[in-house]
Amino acid sequence: MNNKNNVSGKVAMFGCLLGAALILGYVEALIPIQIPIQGVKLGLANGAVLLLLYLFDFPSALIVSLLRIVLSGFLFSSLTAILYSLAGGICSILVMWLLKKTRLFGVIGVSIAGAAAHNAGQLLVAAAVMGSWNIFLFYGPVLLVSAVITGTLIGIAVKELLPRLKGILRGDKL
């Protein structure tokens, strides 16, 4: 594949994954989770960011993550939600990138750490807004358990999708 087609494929993949992340974020908002703790989510849209991190590079994943957070915030949420999501998203992508660079963890481990970092970033904002670190004692354990569960599920899905998407980028036939 020549360089021009490679750039076109990369741009197309970015667009598809950004669109998928927006749709998955919207679908996730429609799914009623019966947990009495606010903030527990499946993190479906983070799968697209994790895919970009493994398919391309950190800047690509960061750009799509930030675009997804801002666009979905304006489309489906509020400015306050954007601020919480930005804190969580930035923490998540940084942790996932650093762990991926170490090569000590596989996709599933990186996904779990990213989910936990996302929750930690949001808790940091909540603690700053409330002026109390006690929120970590109440929310922290529940969000950590949910991060392990959802991070594992998203990690498994990404691990299964990666070889297929790499094949598409190489030009393999479907």
Backbone as JSON, one array per atom type, in Angstrom:
{
  "sequence": "MNNKNNVSGKVAMFGCLLGAALILGYVEALIPIQIPIQGVKLGLANGAVLLLLYLFDFPSALIVSLLRIVLSGFLFSSLTAILYSLAGGICSILVMWLLKKTRLFGVIGVSIAGAAAHNAGQLLVAAAVMGSWNIFLFYGPVLLVSAVITGTLIGIAVKELLPRLKGILRGDKL",
  "N": [[0.85, -1.17, 0.0], [0.63, 2.21, -0.88], [1.95, 5.35, 0.45], [0.04, 7.41, 0.34], [-2.43, 6.05, 0.3], [-2.21, 4.82, 2.77], [-2.32, 6.99, 4.57], [-4.89, 7.86, 3.97], [-6.32, 5.61, 4.8], [-5.76, 5.69, 7.52], [-6.96, 8.12, 8.32], [-9.61, 7.51, 7.68], [-10.03, 5.38, 9.46], [-9.75, 6.75, 11.89], [-11.99, 8.45, 11.75], [-14.07, 6.55, 11.67], [-13.71, 5.27, 14.16], [-14.03, 7.43, 15.92], [-16.7, 8.11, 15.35], [-17.88, 5.67, 16.12], [-17.24, 5.69, 18.85], [-18.73, 7.91, 19.72], [-21.34, 7.02, 19.18], [-21.42, 4.69, 20.77], [-21.06, 5.86, 23.29], [-23.45, 7.29, 23.49], [-25.34, 5.2, 23.37], [-24.59, 3.88, 25.68], [-25.37, 5.75, 27.58], [-28.08, 5.37, 27.48], [-28.49, 2.93, 28.65], [-29.79, 1.58, 31.48], [-28.19, 1.42, 34.49], [-28.35, -0.39, 37.36], [-27.15, 0.51, 39.89], [-26.62, 1.97, 42.98], [-24.72, 3.98, 43.04], [-23.59, 6.9, 41.74], [-22.02, 7.5, 38.61], [-20.95, 5.09, 37.79], [-20.16, 3.44, 34.93], [-20.2, 1.67, 31.78], [-18.14, 2.19, 29.98], [-17.88, 1.93, 27.23], [-17.19, 3.58, 25.04], [-14.54, 4.07, 25.52], [-13.24, 1.93, 24.52], [-12.79, 2.44, 21.81], [-10.82, 4.39, 21.96], [-8.76, 2.95, 23.14], [-8.31, 1.09, 21.11], [-7.26, 2.82, 19.12], [-4.92, 3.61, 20.38], [-3.46, 1.24, 20.31], [-3.47, 0.65, 17.58], [-2.36, 2.87, 16.29], [-0.96, 5.54, 17.58], [-0.02, 7.46, 20.54], [-0.69, 10.33, 20.25], [-2.77, 10.17, 18.34], [-4.74, 8.65, 19.66], [-5.21, 10.34, 21.84], [-6.21, 12.69, 20.62], [-8.62, 11.76, 19.42], [-9.91, 10.89, 21.74], [-10.24, 13.3, 23.2], [-11.8, 14.76, 21.35], [-14.07, 13.1, 21.26], [-15.02, 13.3, 23.91], [-15.62, 16.06, 24.18], [-17.43, 16.49, 22.0], [-19.49, 14.58, 22.55], [-20.23, 15.51, 25.02], [-21.32, 18.08, 24.45], [-23.37, 17.27, 22.73], [-24.94, 15.37, 24.17], [-24.93, 15.93, 26.9], [-23.69, 17.96, 29.52], [-21.84, 21.01, 30.36], [-20.58, 20.67, 32.81], [-20.43, 17.88, 32.96], [-18.67, 17.48, 30.85], [-16.29, 18.53, 31.91], [-15.74, 16.76, 34.05], [-15.51, 14.41, 32.56], [-13.34, 15.06, 30.88], [-11.24, 15.21, 32.75], [-11.2, 12.55, 33.67], [-10.81, 11.21, 31.21], [-8.31, 12.2, 30.29], [-6.59, 11.36, 32.35], [-6.95, 8.61, 32.06], [-6.06, 8.03, 29.38], [-3.38, 8.76, 29.57], [-2.37, 6.97, 31.54], [-2.92, 4.5, 30.27], [-1.3, 4.74, 27.98], [1.28, 4.97, 29.13], [1.5, 2.47, 30.46], [1.23, 0.74, 28.29], [3.56, 1.35, 26.91], [5.48, 0.25, 28.62], [5.26, -2.44, 28.19], [4.65, -4.39, 30.0], [2.13, -5.15, 30.53], [-0.75, -6.64, 29.05], [-3.33, -6.03, 26.57], [-5.75, -6.26, 27.99], [-5.02, -5.77, 30.68], [-4.05, -3.15, 30.43], [-6.41, -1.9, 29.68], [-7.99, -2.25, 32.0], [-6.49, -0.74, 33.85], [-6.73, 1.75, 32.63], [-9.49, 2.19, 32.91], [-9.68, 2.34, 35.7], [-8.06, 4.58, 36.16], [-9.53, 6.51, 34.83], [-11.79, 6.7, 36.48], [-10.48, 7.6, 38.81], [-9.54, 10.11, 37.99], [-11.96, 11.47, 37.64], [-12.89, 11.38, 40.26], [-10.97, 12.99, 41.49], [-11.63, 15.53, 40.48], [-14.22, 15.75, 41.55], [-13.59, 15.71, 44.3], [-12.16, 18.1, 44.48], [-14.16, 19.95, 43.8], [-16.01, 19.51, 45.85], [-14.43, 19.98, 48.02], [-13.37, 18.07, 49.67], [-11.66, 15.07, 50.53], [-12.92, 12.81, 51.24], [-14.66, 11.63, 49.52], [-13.28, 9.75, 48.07], [-13.14, 7.62, 49.84], [-15.78, 6.74, 50.0], [-16.78, 6.43, 47.31], [-14.58, 5.36, 45.93], [-13.86, 2.47, 46.4], [-16.09, 1.11, 45.22], [-16.06, 2.12, 42.6], [-13.57, 1.18, 41.82], [-13.92, -1.6, 41.77], [-15.89, -1.72, 39.77], [-14.35, -0.72, 37.67], [-12.5, -2.77, 37.26], [-14.15, -4.83, 36.39], [-15.54, -3.72, 34.1], [-13.34, -2.77, 32.65], [-12.04, -5.16, 32.08], [-13.93, -6.42, 30.39], [-14.09, -4.58, 28.21], [-11.43, -4.65, 27.46], [-11.16, -7.32, 26.58], [-12.86, -7.25, 24.34], [-11.5, -5.36, 22.73], [-9.06, -6.69, 22.37], [-9.89, -8.79, 20.77], [-10.79, -7.43, 18.51], [-8.55, -6.05, 17.53], [-6.66, -7.63, 15.8], [-8.25, -7.93, 13.52], [-8.83, -5.28, 12.69], [-6.23, -4.39, 12.21], [-5.66, -5.97, 10.01], [-7.46, -4.89, 8.16], [-6.37, -2.33, 7.88], [-3.95, -3.05, 6.69], [-4.86, -3.76, 4.27], [-6.02, -6.19, 3.81], [-8.44, -8.51, 2.58], [-11.88, -8.53, 3.46]],
  "CA": [[0.0, 0.0, 0.0], [1.48, 3.39, -0.9], [1.81, 6.24, 1.59], [-1.21, 8.16, 0.22], [-3.51, 5.17, 0.73], [-2.03, 4.59, 4.19], [-2.85, 8.18, 5.24], [-6.34, 7.81, 3.78], [-6.82, 4.55, 5.68], [-5.65, 6.16, 8.91], [-8.01, 9.13, 8.51], [-10.89, 6.79, 7.67], [-10.13, 4.63, 10.72], [-10.01, 7.75, 12.94], [-13.39, 8.86, 11.63], [-14.93, 5.43, 12.07], [-13.61, 5.03, 15.6], [-14.66, 8.57, 16.6], [-18.14, 7.9, 15.21], [-18.26, 4.53, 16.96], [-17.15, 6.13, 20.24], [-19.88, 8.77, 19.99], [-22.54, 6.18, 19.21], [-21.35, 3.84, 21.96], [-21.31, 6.73, 24.45], [-24.88, 7.58, 23.53], [-26.01, 3.95, 23.73], [-24.28, 3.64, 27.09], [-26.21, 6.65, 28.38], [-29.45, 4.84, 27.46], [-28.54, 1.68, 29.4], [-29.96, 1.86, 32.92], [-27.38, 0.58, 35.38], [-29.03, -0.4, 38.65], [-26.21, 0.6, 41.0], [-26.96, 3.23, 43.65], [-23.57, 4.88, 43.05], [-23.51, 7.67, 40.5], [-20.72, 7.51, 37.95], [-20.57, 3.77, 37.29], [-20.51, 3.29, 33.52], [-19.55, 0.56, 31.11], [-16.92, 2.66, 29.32], [-17.84, 1.4, 25.87], [-16.49, 4.5, 24.14], [-13.1, 3.99, 25.76], [-12.71, 0.87, 23.65], [-12.29, 3.06, 20.58], [-9.56, 5.07, 22.3], [-7.77, 1.88, 23.34], [-7.98, 0.59, 19.76], [-6.37, 3.79, 18.47], [-3.62, 3.56, 21.05], [-2.74, 0.05, 19.83], [-3.36, 0.65, 16.12], [-1.56, 3.98, 15.81], [-0.04, 6.11, 18.54], [-0.6, 8.25, 21.62], [-1.38, 11.55, 19.8], [-4.02, 9.79, 17.66], [-5.71, 8.25, 20.69], [-5.52, 11.53, 22.63], [-7.07, 13.58, 19.82], [-9.97, 11.17, 19.31], [-10.49, 10.89, 23.08], [-10.68, 14.65, 23.51], [-12.93, 15.08, 20.46], [-15.25, 12.34, 21.69], [-15.53, 13.85, 25.16], [-16.22, 17.38, 23.94], [-18.61, 16.35, 21.14], [-20.58, 13.89, 23.23], [-20.68, 16.41, 26.08], [-22.22, 19.09, 23.88], [-24.53, 16.63, 22.12], [-25.77, 14.55, 25.04], [-24.73, 16.14, 28.32], [-23.55, 19.35, 29.98], [-20.47, 21.49, 30.52], [-20.04, 20.03, 34.01], [-20.08, 16.5, 32.59], [-17.47, 17.57, 30.01], [-15.13, 18.74, 32.78], [-15.47, 15.49, 34.72], [-15.06, 13.45, 31.55], [-12.0, 15.43, 30.45], [-10.3, 14.79, 33.79], [-11.11, 11.09, 33.61], [-10.26, 10.8, 29.91], [-6.89, 12.51, 30.23], [-5.9, 10.41, 33.25], [-7.05, 7.28, 31.47], [-5.19, 7.86, 28.21], [-1.98, 8.83, 30.01], [-2.03, 5.7, 32.2], [-2.9, 3.43, 29.27], [-0.12, 4.95, 27.13], [2.49, 4.62, 29.89], [1.54, 1.02, 30.68], [1.47, 0.09, 26.99], [4.98, 1.55, 26.61], [6.31, -0.64, 29.44], [5.08, -3.79, 27.68], [4.47, -5.31, 31.12], [0.72, -5.53, 30.57], [-1.43, -6.84, 27.77], [-4.45, -5.13, 26.27], [-6.76, -6.31, 29.06], [-4.46, -5.07, 31.83], [-4.02, -1.73, 30.1], [-7.81, -1.47, 29.71], [-8.41, -2.17, 33.41], [-5.8, 0.41, 34.44], [-7.35, 2.94, 32.05], [-10.8, 2.38, 33.55], [-9.44, 2.8, 37.08], [-7.53, 5.94, 36.07], [-10.65, 7.37, 34.45], [-12.55, 6.93, 37.71], [-9.67, 8.4, 39.72], [-9.55, 11.48, 37.48], [-13.25, 12.07, 37.96], [-12.95, 11.57, 41.71], [-10.14, 14.15, 41.81], [-12.44, 16.72, 40.21], [-15.29, 15.79, 42.55], [-12.99, 16.09, 45.58], [-11.84, 19.53, 44.4], [-15.43, 20.69, 43.82], [-16.62, 19.36, 47.18], [-13.49, 20.4, 49.04], [-13.17, 16.96, 50.61], [-11.11, 13.84, 49.97], [-13.73, 11.69, 51.74], [-15.35, 11.0, 48.39], [-12.49, 8.57, 47.7], [-13.49, 6.52, 50.75], [-17.12, 6.24, 49.69], [-16.91, 6.04, 45.91], [-13.39, 4.69, 45.44], [-13.92, 1.01, 46.31], [-17.11, 0.68, 44.24], [-15.57, 2.46, 41.26], [-12.44, 0.3, 41.5], [-14.5, -2.9, 41.38], [-16.52, -1.56, 38.46], [-13.28, -0.55, 36.68], [-11.93, -4.08, 36.97], [-15.14, -5.59, 35.6], [-15.76, -3.11, 32.78], [-12.05, -2.74, 31.96], [-11.81, -6.51, 31.56], [-14.83, -6.65, 29.25], [-13.65, -3.73, 27.1], [-10.12, -5.18, 27.05], [-11.39, -8.54, 25.8], [-13.41, -6.84, 23.05], [-10.43, -4.72, 21.96], [-8.1, -7.73, 22.02], [-10.48, -9.54, 19.65], [-10.92, -6.55, 17.33], [-7.25, -5.57, 17.03], [-6.11, -8.29, 14.59], [-9.14, -7.68, 12.38], [-8.62, -3.91, 12.22], [-4.88, -4.33, 11.62], [-5.8, -6.56, 8.67], [-8.12, -3.9, 7.3], [-5.37, -1.28, 7.58], [-2.97, -3.62, 5.75], [-5.5, -3.97, 2.98], [-6.54, -7.54, 3.69], [-9.85, -8.59, 2.2], [-12.79, -8.92, 4.54]],
  "C": [[0.9, 1.24, 0.0], [1.12, 4.33, 0.25], [0.49, 7.0, 1.56], [-2.39, 7.31, 0.7], [-3.42, 4.91, 2.23], [-2.59, 5.76, 5.0], [-4.37, 8.19, 5.13], [-6.97, 6.76, 4.69], [-6.8, 4.98, 7.13], [-6.75, 7.18, 9.21], [-9.38, 8.46, 8.56], [-11.08, 6.02, 8.97], [-10.4, 5.58, 11.88], [-11.49, 8.12, 12.94], [-14.34, 7.77, 12.09], [-14.9, 5.21, 13.58], [-14.18, 6.2, 16.41], [-16.18, 8.44, 16.53], [-18.63, 6.76, 16.09], [-18.24, 4.93, 18.44], [-18.34, 7.01, 20.62], [-21.17, 7.95, 20.1], [-22.56, 5.3, 20.46], [-21.58, 4.64, 23.24], [-22.78, 7.06, 24.6], [-25.67, 6.34, 23.95], [-25.8, 3.65, 25.21], [-25.14, 4.51, 28.01], [-27.65, 6.15, 28.46], [-29.61, 3.58, 28.31], [-28.68, 2.0, 30.89], [-29.13, 0.88, 33.75], [-27.96, 0.72, 36.78], [-28.04, -0.48, 39.82], [-26.45, 1.95, 41.66], [-25.79, 4.22, 43.75], [-23.5, 5.59, 41.71], [-22.11, 7.59, 39.92], [-20.26, 6.17, 37.43], [-21.09, 3.65, 35.86], [-19.75, 2.11, 32.94], [-18.24, 0.98, 30.45], [-16.76, 2.15, 27.9], [-17.03, 2.28, 24.92], [-14.98, 4.45, 24.33], [-12.45, 2.87, 24.96], [-12.14, 1.43, 22.37], [-10.96, 3.75, 20.82], [-8.44, 4.03, 22.48], [-7.35, 1.27, 22.0], [-7.0, 1.53, 19.06], [-4.98, 3.77, 19.08], [-2.8, 2.37, 20.55], [-2.56, 0.04, 18.32], [-2.39, 1.73, 15.62], [-0.59, 4.46, 16.88], [-0.79, 6.94, 19.58], [-1.31, 9.51, 21.11], [-2.72, 11.23, 19.12], [-5.1, 9.46, 18.68], [-6.14, 9.46, 21.52], [-6.48, 12.45, 21.88], [-8.49, 13.03, 19.74], [-10.65, 11.14, 20.68], [-11.03, 12.27, 23.42], [-11.86, 15.08, 22.64], [-14.21, 14.37, 20.9], [-15.86, 12.94, 22.95], [-16.24, 15.17, 24.93], [-17.49, 17.25, 23.1], [-19.76, 15.67, 21.86], [-21.11, 14.74, 24.38], [-21.65, 17.45, 25.57], [-23.48, 18.47, 23.29], [-25.48, 16.01, 23.14], [-25.73, 14.93, 26.51], [-24.63, 17.62, 28.66], [-22.08, 19.72, 30.11], [-19.81, 20.84, 31.75], [-19.6, 18.61, 33.7], [-18.83, 16.48, 31.72], [-16.23, 17.71, 30.88], [-14.75, 17.46, 33.52], [-14.91, 14.47, 33.73], [-13.66, 13.77, 31.04], [-10.95, 14.99, 31.47], [-10.1, 13.28, 33.74], [-10.44, 10.61, 32.33], [-8.77, 11.04, 29.81], [-6.09, 11.58, 31.14], [-5.85, 9.02, 32.63], [-6.07, 7.09, 30.32], [-3.72, 7.92, 28.6], [-1.54, 7.52, 30.67], [-1.95, 4.57, 31.18], [-1.65, 3.54, 28.39], [1.16, 4.53, 27.86], [2.6, 3.12, 30.11], [1.8, 0.27, 29.38], [2.95, 0.2, 26.64], [5.87, 0.6, 27.39], [6.3, -2.06, 28.92], [4.95, -4.84, 28.79], [3.05, -5.86, 31.19], [0.19, -5.74, 29.17], [-2.58, -5.86, 27.63], [-5.45, -5.1, 27.42], [-6.26, -5.58, 30.3], [-4.42, -3.57, 31.62], [-5.44, -1.15, 30.16], [-8.31, -1.3, 31.15], [-7.78, -0.94, 34.07], [-6.39, 1.72, 33.92], [-8.71, 3.24, 32.67], [-10.63, 2.91, 34.97], [-8.93, 4.24, 37.08], [-8.62, 6.94, 35.7], [-11.48, 7.71, 35.68], [-11.78, 7.82, 38.68], [-9.65, 9.86, 39.29], [-10.86, 12.19, 37.8], [-13.41, 12.31, 39.45], [-12.09, 12.76, 42.16], [-10.91, 15.45, 41.59], [-13.55, 16.86, 41.25], [-14.76, 16.21, 43.92], [-12.65, 17.58, 45.6], [-13.11, 20.38, 44.49], [-16.04, 20.67, 45.22], [-15.71, 19.84, 48.3], [-13.22, 19.32, 50.08], [-12.63, 15.74, 49.89], [-11.91, 12.62, 50.41], [-14.48, 10.96, 50.62], [-14.61, 9.74, 47.92], [-12.83, 7.37, 48.58], [-14.84, 5.9, 50.4], [-17.22, 5.67, 48.29], [-15.76, 5.15, 45.41], [-13.49, 3.18, 45.32], [-14.92, 0.5, 45.27], [-16.64, 0.95, 42.82], [-14.38, 1.59, 40.86], [-12.94, -1.08, 41.07], [-15.14, -2.79, 40.01], [-15.47, -1.4, 37.36], [-12.67, -1.89, 36.3], [-12.88, -4.87, 36.07], [-15.27, -5.01, 34.19], [-14.46, -3.05, 31.98], [-11.7, -4.09, 31.36], [-12.66, -6.77, 30.32], [-14.41, -5.85, 28.02], [-12.31, -4.25, 26.57], [-10.25, -6.43, 26.2], [-11.9, -8.18, 24.4], [-12.32, -6.23, 22.16], [-9.4, -5.75, 21.5], [-8.6, -8.55, 20.84], [-10.55, -8.71, 18.37], [-9.58, -6.16, 16.71], [-6.73, -6.3, 15.8], [-6.96, -8.03, 13.35], [-8.92, -6.28, 11.81], [-7.23, -3.72, 11.65], [-4.89, -4.91, 10.21], [-6.45, -5.59, 7.7], [-7.15, -2.81, 6.91], [-4.29, -1.77, 6.62], [-3.55, -3.79, 4.36], [-6.0, -5.38, 2.75], [-8.02, -7.5, 3.28], [-10.67, -9.04, 3.4], [-13.3, -10.27, 4.24]]
}
